[in-house]
Amino acid sequence: MIKDFEYFGPKTLNEALVLLDKYRDDYKIIAGGQSLIILLRQGLLQPENVIDIYGIKELDYIKSDGKKGLKIGALTTHREIEYSDLMKGSFKVLSEMEHLLSTPQTRNRGTIGGNISHGDPAGDPAPVLMALGANVKLASVAGERILDMEKFSVDYFETAMEHGEMLVEIELPAPPPHTGAAYTKFNIIASDMATVSVASCVTLAADDTCTDVRIALGAAAPRPMRAKAAEAILKGKKITDALLKKAGQAASEEAEPVSDISASEEYRRELVKVLTARVTKEAMSRAKAG
């Protein structure tokens, strides 16, 4: 049963930030409600104040920043990202990721900002954003700050947001030429959360040498994480199947999976090994085509 709470529905960002500052000791922000409502029903959260930001239209947008990249408002729905024309080309992997996220009903209501603010390590967007080198913009009455997506996720259902702060924007840098990105996840039911997910972004030189690579894992640690040992094996080299196999093994070893009802630790490590090689090979193929 959901405990009674005081409800607020601000219509502007400034109104929301004032409320966050006023009730900074006991509040929860709700956007699409796809995650928070479940926790409230289960009694896992019992806030005194709920601040509903879904009506703040100024945070619902996808903007091209020219050669700088893309900016996505925190209240942009998964469905909007899935079908946006701006997701074609360099950011196609975002549309592909959204297509794998839960069900159309959830994608119609759920927001990108709400998803990553929830802090679930099995969520789909965070590894992709991490692989793409995204930053997030956080706002409070005191001002704004920019944080690398890699530093935003801290632990199970915990982010680097401080009391009185909310996520307002995701910033994606324009990838350099000959860059490709790919994402996949393993799950038993198509619309379910990931048992393990992997996102990879590869940049190649003219001679196909890997000049940069970012590999991010989901549901393989208490937070979405970079597989930096795997990246080091590939960077500065021409990627071969043998190197991909080594990178997959390295990612498996640096992952921090747990055993739960979905899979054992050993099974998750095997998934990381296989999917890292597979997804990075696809990213490399896209980089060559680009």
Protein Blocks (a to p, Z undefined) as FASTA:
>chain_A
ZZdddddddfbfklmmmmmmmmmmoccddfklmmmmmmmmnopaccfbdcdfklmmklgc
cddehjnopcddfklcfklmmmgmklgojlmmmmmmmmmgocfklmmmmcfklmmmnopa
kbmklmmmmmnopacddddfkbccdddfklmpmbghiafbdehiacfbdcdddddehiac
ddddddfblklccfbdcdddddddfkopafbdcdddehiafbdcddfklmmmmgopacdf
klmmmmmmmmmmmpccdddfkbcfklmmmmmmmmmmmmmmmmmmmmmmZZ
